[in-house]
Amino acid sequence: MRKTITMLAFALIAASANAETIEQRIAPCLACHGEKGQSETENTPSLGAQQAPYALIQLFMFREKLRVFEPMNEMAKPLTDDDLRLFSDFIAKMPKPVAPGENGDPARMQRGQALVQQHRCDTCHNPDLSGKENVPRIANQREDYLAKTLAEYKDNSRHGYDASMADVMAPISVAQIADLAYYIAHMR
């Protein structure tokens, strides 16, 4: 699977090399992350309405291999600083992801909401979890991606640009991660 993603990334880079408009240049990104801001690709984040400063930092980290995921490292490698700003500004203007059609299991929603409040997620990420500045929008993010990312912060296999997420995730159990991801993905 990883080899297929890497091959796709190289093909998309080659196809976008001659692109001129931002819409043409960002098309390879949207093939995985969703044309309308909402990813339909497993474990791949939705980028719609992501905070521009956060997106800029993440693209920089991928380009400089401070955050390692080979397809993203290859996609970001040729980008200039101006490109990074252009892409992050474009992402911020995309439509925000929407909650799944169903309302969600009330018990899981209640447990997830309690965790958000208890661990003060709504302080850094805003009460509606829309993010701010270099803090990401997490509201209505893909549930699988949220669960994976939160687990990686907990086991310290994903490093942010500060240690705050590892500290926040330390007391949260695996079952609680599932409820937290479920709640955030299903927010209305």
Backbone bond lengths (Angstrom), bond angles and torsions (degrees), N, CA, C in turn:
res aa  C-N    CA-C-N  psi(-1)  N-CA   C-N-CA  omega(-1)  CA-C   N-CA-C  phi
1 M - - - 1.449 - - 1.532 110.10 -
2 R 1.346 116.43 -46.75 1.467 120.56 -179.07 1.525 110.80 -61.53
3 K 1.341 116.52 -38.64 1.464 120.59 179.19 1.527 110.23 -64.61
4 T 1.336 117.12 -39.59 1.460 121.49 178.41 1.520 110.51 -63.77
5 I 1.329 117.02 -43.22 1.465 121.15 178.60 1.522 109.89 -62.78
6 T 1.332 117.30 -43.30 1.456 121.19 -179.76 1.521 110.49 -63.26
7 M 1.330 117.51 -43.94 1.461 120.94 178.99 1.521 110.35 -63.01
8 L 1.340 116.82 -40.67 1.461 120.95 177.54 1.523 110.14 -62.47
9 A 1.320 116.82 -42.14 1.469 120.72 179.90 1.525 110.84 -60.92
10 F 1.334 117.41 -44.46 1.462 120.38 179.00 1.525 111.14 -63.35
11 A 1.312 117.20 -41.32 1.468 120.70 178.33 1.524 110.72 -63.69
12 L 1.315 116.77 -41.21 1.466 120.46 179.72 1.525 111.50 -67.88
13 I 1.330 117.34 -37.52 1.467 120.83 176.94 1.520 109.32 -61.64
14 A 1.329 116.09 -46.76 1.457 120.12 -179.56 1.521 111.19 -61.47
15 A 1.330 116.68 -41.72 1.469 120.88 -179.94 1.516 111.79 -67.13
16 S 1.325 117.36 -33.04 1.457 119.86 -176.67 1.528 113.07 -87.34
17 A 1.316 117.58 -7.66 1.462 120.80 -177.88 1.524 111.88 -59.38
18 N 1.326 117.62 -33.24 1.458 121.54 -178.58 1.528 112.82 -96.87
19 A 1.307 117.59 0.57 1.463 121.47 -179.74 1.521 109.80 -69.55
20 E 1.339 115.31 147.25 1.453 118.67 -177.01 1.518 113.17 -114.89
21 T 1.312 119.22 -42.39 1.459 120.34 -177.99 1.523 109.54 -83.94
22 I 1.316 116.29 159.92 1.465 120.05 177.79 1.526 109.88 -61.16
23 E 1.323 117.46 -38.52 1.463 120.50 179.00 1.529 111.06 -60.64
24 Q 1.336 116.97 -40.20 1.464 120.57 177.61 1.525 110.96 -70.77
25 R 1.314 116.31 -40.00 1.461 120.43 -177.08 1.519 112.56 -70.67
26 I 1.334 117.16 -32.44 1.465 119.99 -176.60 1.536 111.96 -89.26
27 A 1.314 117.04 -9.87 1.472 121.04 -179.05 1.535 112.94 -52.47
28 P 1.350 120.04 -42.72 1.461 118.79 177.96 1.531 112.79 -60.96
29 C 1.323 117.01 -34.41 1.468 120.80 178.48 1.529 110.18 -66.16
30 L 1.319 114.83 -42.98 1.460 120.26 -175.74 1.526 112.38 -73.02
31 A 1.322 116.85 -16.87 1.463 119.98 176.51 1.535 110.38 -61.01
32 C 1.322 116.78 -34.59 1.471 121.27 177.89 1.528 112.33 -98.90
33 H 1.326 116.66 -39.25 1.463 121.27 -172.62 1.530 113.71 -89.60
34 G 1.330 117.80 -4.63 1.457 121.30 176.11 1.515 113.56 101.83
35 E 1.322 115.79 124.04 1.465 121.40 -177.48 1.520 113.16 -62.81
36 K 1.313 116.46 -30.56 1.467 119.80 -177.33 1.521 111.19 -110.95
37 G 1.327 116.52 27.88 1.443 120.86 176.10 1.518 115.33 89.30
38 Q 1.328 117.37 -3.08 1.463 120.95 -176.59 1.529 109.87 -125.19
39 S 1.315 115.20 115.82 1.460 121.48 -178.66 1.524 111.38 -70.67
40 E 1.314 114.67 140.50 1.460 121.09 172.17 1.525 109.74 -114.31
41 T 1.329 115.83 9.57 1.458 122.71 -177.25 1.521 109.57 -100.16
42 E 1.322 116.03 127.15 1.465 122.20 -178.12 1.531 111.91 -50.81
43 N 1.327 115.47 135.29 1.467 123.92 177.71 1.526 114.37 55.77
44 T 1.318 116.50 24.19 1.457 121.74 178.80 1.518 108.15 -117.30
45 P 1.322 118.02 123.95 1.463 119.74 -174.17 1.519 114.09 -68.34
46 S 1.315 114.60 148.24 1.459 122.39 169.24 1.520 106.52 -77.74
47 L 1.322 116.83 137.54 1.462 120.40 -176.69 1.525 113.38 -104.81
48 G 1.320 118.26 -12.05 1.455 121.35 -174.60 1.512 113.50 -53.36
49 A 1.335 115.58 130.61 1.463 124.86 176.66 1.535 112.49 60.34
50 Q 1.326 115.83 23.07 1.466 118.52 176.53 1.523 108.21 -68.05
51 Q 1.304 116.76 144.36 1.460 121.80 179.58 1.531 109.44 -58.49
52 A 1.342 117.10 127.70 1.463 121.05 -178.22 1.531 112.59 -57.54
53 P 1.342 119.92 -44.86 1.475 118.10 178.93 1.530 112.51 -61.82
54 Y 1.331 117.09 -37.69 1.463 120.12 178.26 1.535 110.15 -65.46
55 A 1.340 117.09 -47.76 1.470 120.73 179.90 1.528 110.49 -60.23
56 L 1.319 116.87 -40.98 1.460 121.25 178.98 1.529 110.92 -60.13
57 I 1.311 116.85 -46.25 1.476 121.04 179.59 1.527 110.26 -62.37
58 Q 1.329 117.11 -44.05 1.466 119.67 -178.40 1.527 110.87 -65.19
59 L 1.334 117.86 -43.39 1.465 120.35 178.24 1.530 110.87 -62.10
60 F 1.331 116.17 -41.53 1.464 120.27 176.80 1.529 110.25 -60.70
61 M 1.328 116.05 -45.91 1.468 119.89 -179.21 1.531 111.43 -61.98
62 F 1.338 117.64 -39.24 1.465 120.14 176.40 1.534 110.21 -65.95
63 R 1.329 116.68 -44.95 1.463 119.65 -178.51 1.519 111.24 -60.03
64 E 1.324 116.48 -41.64 1.462 121.12 -177.05 1.530 113.06 -88.01
65 K 1.331 116.92 3.32 1.463 124.12 -178.49 1.527 112.38 59.37
66 L 1.330 115.69 30.84 1.460 121.16 172.00 1.524 109.24 -81.62
67 R 1.306 115.40 -19.59 1.459 123.77 171.12 1.517 104.72 -126.28
68 V 1.322 117.26 121.72 1.460 120.26 -171.00 1.523 111.58 -106.59
69 F 1.312 114.82 116.32 1.458 125.51 168.11 1.524 103.29 -153.16
70 E 1.319 115.87 105.30 1.462 122.39 -166.75 1.528 115.09 -47.30
71 P 1.335 119.64 -48.22 1.471 117.56 179.77 1.537 112.56 -59.12
72 M 1.327 116.76 -41.38 1.468 119.66 179.73 1.533 111.10 -71.97
73 N 1.312 117.63 -35.90 1.464 120.28 177.20 1.524 110.17 -61.29
74 E 1.328 116.35 -42.19 1.468 120.67 179.33 1.529 111.59 -69.09
75 M 1.333 116.82 -39.54 1.468 120.13 179.86 1.528 110.54 -65.44
76 A 1.318 117.80 -38.73 1.464 121.63 -175.25 1.530 113.16 -84.92
77 K 1.307 117.10 -18.74 1.464 122.31 -174.38 1.535 114.07 -51.62
78 P 1.325 119.54 -45.78 1.470 118.47 -177.49 1.538 114.72 -83.62
79 L 1.322 118.01 -1.16 1.459 120.53 -174.60 1.526 111.87 -77.25
80 T 1.322 115.67 133.86 1.460 121.48 175.19 1.529 108.76 -81.67
81 D 1.313 116.29 171.56 1.467 119.72 175.68 1.526 110.76 -59.57
82 D 1.341 116.75 -40.43 1.471 120.08 177.66 1.528 110.92 -63.35
83 D 1.335 116.58 -39.56 1.474 120.45 176.64 1.525 110.39 -60.35
84 L 1.332 116.77 -44.74 1.462 120.77 -179.50 1.527 110.47 -58.43
85 R 1.331 116.81 -43.59 1.470 120.35 178.32 1.517 111.10 -65.52
86 L 1.325 117.35 -42.82 1.464 122.16 179.90 1.531 110.78 -61.13
87 F 1.319 116.45 -45.72 1.467 121.02 -179.52 1.522 111.02 -66.29
88 S 1.331 117.27 -43.87 1.466 119.28 -178.27 1.527 111.16 -67.16
89 D 1.320 118.13 -36.99 1.471 120.60 176.45 1.532 111.04 -65.84
90 F 1.331 116.73 -38.98 1.466 120.98 177.93 1.529 110.31 -63.17
91 I 1.307 116.62 -46.04 1.468 122.21 -179.77 1.531 110.42 -58.94
92 A 1.324 116.73 -43.20 1.470 120.98 -178.50 1.529 112.58 -61.90
93 K 1.325 116.68 -27.03 1.472 120.84 -178.00 1.526 113.14 -91.04
94 M 1.317 117.44 -4.83 1.469 120.87 178.74 1.528 109.67 -71.70
95 P 1.337 117.95 156.79 1.470 119.49 177.62 1.528 111.22 -62.41
96 K 1.319 115.38 143.09 1.463 119.36 179.62 1.526 109.77 -72.10
97 P 1.328 117.58 151.79 1.464 120.61 177.38 1.533 110.08 -64.33
98 V 1.310 115.39 152.67 1.467 120.53 179.33 1.527 109.45 -111.16
99 A 1.324 114.43 155.52 1.463 120.58 178.43 1.522 109.91 -67.04
100 P 1.333 117.18 153.86 1.466 119.92 174.53 1.534 110.10 -57.30
101 G 1.309 116.98 159.47 1.459 122.47 -176.85 1.515 115.26 -57.50
102 E 1.325 116.61 -38.03 1.471 119.26 -178.91 1.527 110.29 -79.99
103 N 1.330 116.43 154.76 1.462 121.86 -178.22 1.523 113.26 -71.81
104 G 1.286 118.41 -24.64 1.457 121.31 -178.33 1.519 111.10 99.51
105 D 1.305 114.94 154.54 1.455 122.59 178.98 1.531 108.76 -65.59
106 P 1.348 118.29 119.20 1.472 120.68 -176.05 1.532 114.14 -56.30
107 A 1.332 117.94 -38.98 1.469 120.45 -179.01 1.530 110.60 -65.89
108 R 1.325 116.93 -43.82 1.475 120.25 179.37 1.525 110.75 -67.56
109 M 1.336 115.72 -38.38 1.467 119.77 178.17 1.523 110.13 -61.88
110 Q 1.318 116.38 -42.50 1.466 120.59 -179.40 1.530 110.93 -65.91
111 R 1.339 116.53 -43.08 1.470 119.71 178.56 1.533 111.04 -63.88
112 G 1.335 115.88 -42.34 1.457 120.22 179.13 1.518 112.68 -64.37
113 Q 1.324 115.81 -43.09 1.467 119.97 178.79 1.533 110.53 -62.74
114 A 1.321 116.76 -40.57 1.470 120.78 178.19 1.528 110.46 -62.23
115 L 1.330 117.28 -39.39 1.470 120.93 178.59 1.529 111.02 -65.82
116 V 1.333 116.69 -41.90 1.471 120.98 177.89 1.525 109.52 -57.70
117 Q 1.311 115.86 -45.24 1.468 120.00 -178.77 1.531 111.40 -71.27
118 Q 1.325 117.12 -45.36 1.465 121.76 -178.07 1.526 111.83 -60.38
119 H 1.332 116.42 -41.42 1.462 120.50 -175.78 1.529 112.13 -98.55
120 R 1.313 114.78 9.37 1.463 123.45 172.39 1.525 114.05 58.44
121 C 1.324 116.52 34.71 1.465 120.83 175.73 1.523 110.06 -58.26
122 D 1.343 114.57 -34.58 1.464 120.68 -176.65 1.528 112.93 -74.33
123 T 1.316 117.82 -4.23 1.467 120.95 175.42 1.528 109.83 -81.02
124 C 1.317 116.54 -54.28 1.475 120.14 -178.65 1.527 112.46 -78.07
125 H 1.337 116.50 -39.71 1.471 120.74 -174.32 1.526 112.77 -91.26
126 N 1.339 118.56 3.15 1.472 125.70 -176.32 1.521 110.13 81.66
127 P 1.328 117.57 154.88 1.471 120.50 -179.58 1.538 113.68 -57.54
128 D 1.340 116.90 -32.47 1.470 119.90 178.69 1.528 112.02 -94.54
129 L 1.330 116.63 7.83 1.480 125.05 178.88 1.536 112.64 59.75
130 S 1.340 115.48 28.74 1.467 121.52 178.86 1.518 112.71 -81.25
131 G 1.327 117.63 -7.91 1.455 121.82 179.51 1.518 112.20 78.04
132 K 1.309 114.55 171.20 1.472 120.68 176.72 1.515 108.63 -161.02
133 E 1.314 115.57 139.37 1.461 121.98 178.94 1.532 111.61 49.27
134 N 1.344 117.16 -116.14 1.469 119.69 -176.97 1.530 112.72 -92.87
135 V 1.334 116.62 14.98 1.466 122.56 176.73 1.531 106.93 -104.78
136 P 1.324 118.27 125.53 1.470 119.78 -171.71 1.529 115.36 -72.14
137 R 1.320 113.49 153.25 1.461 122.16 166.29 1.513 105.40 -70.82
138 I 1.326 116.90 126.52 1.464 120.30 176.28 1.521 111.78 -119.32
139 A 1.324 118.12 -13.72 1.462 121.43 179.72 1.523 110.25 -58.09
140 N 1.327 115.77 128.82 1.462 123.77 177.06 1.523 113.81 64.08
141 Q 1.318 115.91 20.99 1.457 120.55 172.55 1.533 108.10 -68.06
142 R 1.302 118.42 160.68 1.467 121.79 177.96 1.527 109.70 -59.22
143 E 1.315 116.33 132.45 1.460 121.60 -178.78 1.525 111.93 -61.23
144 D 1.334 117.52 -43.08 1.464 120.00 -179.45 1.528 111.00 -63.96
145 Y 1.312 116.52 -40.67 1.460 120.50 179.29 1.532 110.90 -66.68
146 L 1.325 116.87 -42.92 1.464 120.76 177.68 1.530 110.91 -59.67
147 A 1.325 116.69 -49.03 1.469 120.48 -178.48 1.526 110.69 -60.35
148 K 1.320 116.63 -43.91 1.469 121.60 179.58 1.527 110.37 -63.05
149 T 1.319 116.85 -47.34 1.459 121.47 -177.12 1.529 111.66 -66.11
150 L 1.330 116.91 -44.20 1.464 119.96 179.12 1.528 110.88 -63.18
151 A 1.337 116.89 -39.96 1.467 120.56 177.61 1.534 110.61 -64.64
152 E 1.328 117.24 -37.97 1.467 120.75 178.40 1.532 111.60 -67.62
153 Y 1.329 116.87 -36.93 1.468 118.57 174.38 1.524 109.79 -65.14
154 K 1.330 116.47 -40.80 1.467 120.57 -178.49 1.530 111.42 -62.97
155 D 1.342 117.03 -45.95 1.468 118.87 -178.00 1.538 112.90 -87.50
156 N 1.325 115.07 5.24 1.460 123.00 176.57 1.529 113.67 64.06
157 S 1.337 116.65 25.77 1.464 119.14 174.97 1.536 111.35 -89.84
158 R 1.317 116.40 -11.94 1.466 120.65 172.47 1.516 107.01 -117.23
159 H 1.306 113.53 125.97 1.457 119.12 -178.63 1.518 108.63 -109.01
160 G 1.302 115.81 127.54 1.453 120.69 172.72 1.515 108.65 -85.12
161 Y 1.304 116.63 -171.06 1.461 119.14 177.44 1.519 110.80 -86.83
162 D 1.325 116.80 0.78 1.461 121.93 167.51 1.529 107.16 -148.24
163 A 1.316 116.57 171.49 1.469 120.31 -173.82 1.519 113.89 -91.31
164 S 1.309 118.41 6.33 1.466 120.22 -172.83 1.526 113.38 -60.58
165 M 1.324 118.95 -40.34 1.469 119.59 -177.98 1.525 111.85 -68.84
166 A 1.305 118.01 -35.91 1.466 120.36 176.52 1.525 109.66 -63.33
167 D 1.322 116.87 -40.31 1.465 121.00 178.34 1.526 111.26 -65.62
168 V 1.324 116.68 -42.90 1.478 121.47 -179.72 1.523 110.25 -64.04
169 M 1.320 117.11 -40.77 1.465 121.10 -173.82 1.528 113.34 -80.75
170 A 1.315 118.87 -17.42 1.464 121.69 -175.47 1.531 113.74 -51.15
171 P 1.343 120.78 -47.66 1.470 119.83 -177.11 1.535 114.58 -85.18
172 I 1.318 118.09 -1.40 1.461 121.23 -175.06 1.529 109.94 -89.02
173 S 1.340 116.49 129.29 1.472 121.43 -178.22 1.522 111.06 -79.40
174 V 1.329 115.95 167.34 1.465 121.81 177.72 1.529 110.24 -60.42
175 A 1.335 117.66 -42.72 1.470 120.95 178.22 1.521 110.64 -63.16
176 Q 1.316 116.50 -38.05 1.460 120.03 178.44 1.525 111.32 -68.84
177 I 1.329 117.33 -34.84 1.467 120.42 175.87 1.520 109.37 -59.54
178 A 1.322 117.46 -43.00 1.468 121.07 179.33 1.527 110.89 -61.10
179 D 1.322 117.46 -44.59 1.469 120.56 178.94 1.522 111.78 -67.53
180 L 1.308 117.00 -38.65 1.456 121.46 179.07 1.528 110.52 -63.65
181 A 1.326 116.68 -47.74 1.468 121.01 178.69 1.526 110.87 -62.31
182 Y 1.312 116.69 -40.67 1.463 121.92 179.51 1.534 110.22 -61.30
183 Y 1.315 116.26 -49.21 1.466 121.39 -178.93 1.527 111.16 -60.63
184 I 1.321 116.81 -49.99 1.475 121.19 -177.55 1.527 110.79 -61.31
185 A 1.320 117.16 -41.38 1.466 121.45 179.98 1.523 112.71 -67.22
186 H 1.334 117.35 -28.92 1.464 121.91 -175.53 1.524 114.50 -102.74
187 M 1.323 118.06 9.87 1.468 119.93 -177.24 1.521 111.44 -58.54
188 R 1.294 114.93 143.61 1.485 121.12 177.45 1.487 109.75 -111.95
